[in-house]
Amino acid sequence: LGASRREEAAQVAKGGYVVLDSAKPEVVMVATGSEVSTLVEGASLLAAEGIAVRVVNVPSEGLFRDQPRSYQESVLPVGVVRYGLTSGLPVNLMGLVGEKGMIHGLDHFGYSAPYTVLDEKFGYNGKTVAEEVKKLLGK
């Protein structure tokens, strides 16, 4: 195990951590697992347009909430708008995103198709993420 792998494991144990960062993020994008790669894809599109973002993974909100407030705020800074992406119910991210942010989630289930087809149909792609974040920021 390299040091970076060890550090990542330590961050996972804290329940949440920064995956991708920029100096002064205009938006913090939050997911709880598999959707993180889609956020990273959206982040690269936004960065190409000069929009600074932070991507955060919170695989365990419970463990994350057990951390000192200073750690929580170092990951999810106060006063920076948040965008959440979940393949589940939007309410699952409400505690992390808050009232002023936006959550892309599903409130309907039971569709049968390859996940790539469903991801495209329901907007789980970097392009949709980038468009929604720009709308959220009024850009």
C-alpha positions as CSV (number, residue, x, y, z in Angstrom):
1,L,0.0,0.0,0.0
2,G,1.3,3.4,-1.0
3,A,1.0,6.4,1.3
4,S,-1.9,7.8,-0.8
5,R,-3.9,4.6,-0.5
6,R,-3.3,4.6,3.2
7,E,-4.4,8.2,3.4
8,E,-7.5,7.5,1.4
9,A,-8.4,4.6,3.7
10,A,-8.0,6.9,6.7
11,Q,-10.4,9.4,5.1
12,V,-12.9,6.7,4.3
13,A,-12.9,5.8,8.0
14,K,-14.0,9.4,8.7
15,G,-17.1,8.8,6.6
16,G,-16.5,11.6,4.1
17,Y,-13.6,13.2,2.3
18,V,-12.6,15.5,-0.6
19,V,-12.0,13.6,-3.9
20,L,-11.2,16.5,-6.1
21,D,-10.5,20.1,-5.1
22,S,-9.8,23.6,-6.4
23,A,-8.5,26.7,-4.7
24,K,-11.8,28.5,-4.2
25,P,-14.7,26.2,-5.1
26,E,-17.9,28.0,-6.2
27,V,-19.8,24.7,-5.6
28,V,-19.3,21.5,-3.6
29,M,-20.6,18.5,-5.4
30,V,-21.6,15.6,-3.1
31,A,-22.2,11.9,-3.6
32,T,-22.2,8.8,-1.5
33,G,-20.4,6.3,-3.6
34,S,-20.7,5.2,-7.2
35,E,-22.0,8.6,-8.4
36,V,-18.7,10.2,-7.5
37,S,-17.2,9.3,-10.9
38,T,-20.1,11.1,-12.6
39,L,-19.4,14.2,-10.5
40,V,-15.7,14.1,-11.4
41,E,-16.8,14.0,-15.1
42,G,-19.1,17.0,-14.6
43,A,-16.3,18.8,-12.6
44,S,-13.9,18.5,-15.6
45,L,-16.5,20.1,-17.9
46,L,-17.1,22.9,-15.4
47,A,-13.4,23.5,-14.9
48,A,-13.0,23.8,-18.7
49,E,-15.5,26.7,-18.4
50,G,-13.6,28.3,-15.5
51,I,-16.0,27.1,-12.7
52,A,-14.1,26.0,-9.7
53,V,-15.6,22.9,-7.9
54,R,-14.9,20.5,-5.1
55,V,-16.1,16.9,-5.3
56,V,-16.8,15.1,-2.0
57,N,-17.6,11.5,-1.3
58,V,-19.5,10.7,1.9
59,P,-19.9,6.9,1.9
60,S,-21.1,7.0,5.6
61,E,-23.0,10.1,6.8
62,G,-23.1,8.6,10.3
63,L,-19.3,8.3,10.5
64,F,-18.9,11.7,9.0
65,R,-21.3,13.3,11.5
66,D,-19.2,11.6,14.3
67,Q,-16.1,13.7,13.2
68,P,-15.3,17.1,14.9
69,R,-17.2,20.0,13.4
70,S,-13.9,21.4,12.2
71,Y,-13.3,18.3,10.0
72,Q,-16.9,18.3,8.7
73,E,-16.5,22.0,7.7
74,S,-13.1,21.3,6.1
75,V,-14.9,18.9,3.7
76,L,-18.2,20.7,3.4
77,P,-17.4,24.4,3.9
78,V,-20.1,26.6,5.2
79,G,-21.5,29.2,2.8
80,V,-20.5,27.3,-0.4
81,V,-23.5,26.1,-2.5
82,R,-23.9,22.3,-2.7
83,Y,-25.0,20.0,-5.5
84,G,-25.8,16.3,-4.7
85,L,-26.1,13.3,-7.0
86,T,-27.7,10.1,-5.9
87,S,-29.2,7.1,-7.7
88,G,-31.6,6.9,-4.8
89,L,-34.2,9.2,-3.3
90,P,-33.1,12.9,-3.1
91,V,-34.0,13.0,0.6
92,N,-31.0,10.7,1.3
93,L,-28.6,13.6,0.5
94,M,-30.7,16.4,2.2
95,G,-28.6,16.4,5.4
96,L,-25.4,16.9,3.4
97,V,-26.6,19.3,0.7
98,G,-29.0,21.4,2.7
99,E,-32.0,23.5,1.7
100,K,-30.1,26.0,-0.5
101,G,-28.5,23.4,-2.7
102,M,-29.9,21.0,-5.4
103,I,-30.1,17.2,-5.5
104,H,-30.3,15.1,-8.6
105,G,-32.0,11.9,-7.6
106,L,-34.7,9.4,-8.5
107,D,-38.2,9.3,-7.1
108,H,-39.3,6.5,-9.4
109,F,-38.0,2.9,-9.7
110,G,-38.6,-0.3,-11.5
111,Y,-37.2,0.4,-15.0
112,S,-35.4,-2.4,-16.8
113,A,-32.6,-1.6,-19.1
114,P,-28.8,-1.7,-19.0
115,Y,-27.5,0.8,-16.5
116,T,-25.8,2.8,-19.2
117,V,-29.1,3.4,-20.9
118,L,-30.8,4.3,-17.7
119,D,-28.0,6.6,-16.6
120,E,-28.4,8.5,-19.9
121,K,-32.2,8.6,-19.7
122,F,-32.2,9.9,-16.2
123,G,-29.4,12.4,-16.5
124,Y,-26.6,10.5,-14.7
125,N,-23.8,11.9,-16.8
126,G,-21.2,14.7,-16.6
127,K,-23.0,16.9,-19.1
128,T,-26.2,17.0,-17.1
129,V,-24.3,17.5,-13.9
130,A,-22.4,20.5,-15.4
131,E,-25.7,22.0,-16.8
132,E,-27.5,21.7,-13.5
133,V,-24.6,23.1,-11.5
134,K,-24.4,26.1,-13.9
135,K,-28.2,26.7,-13.4
136,L,-27.7,26.4,-9.6
137,L,-25.0,29.0,-9.8
138,G,-27.0,31.2,-12.1
139,K,-24.4,30.9,-15.0
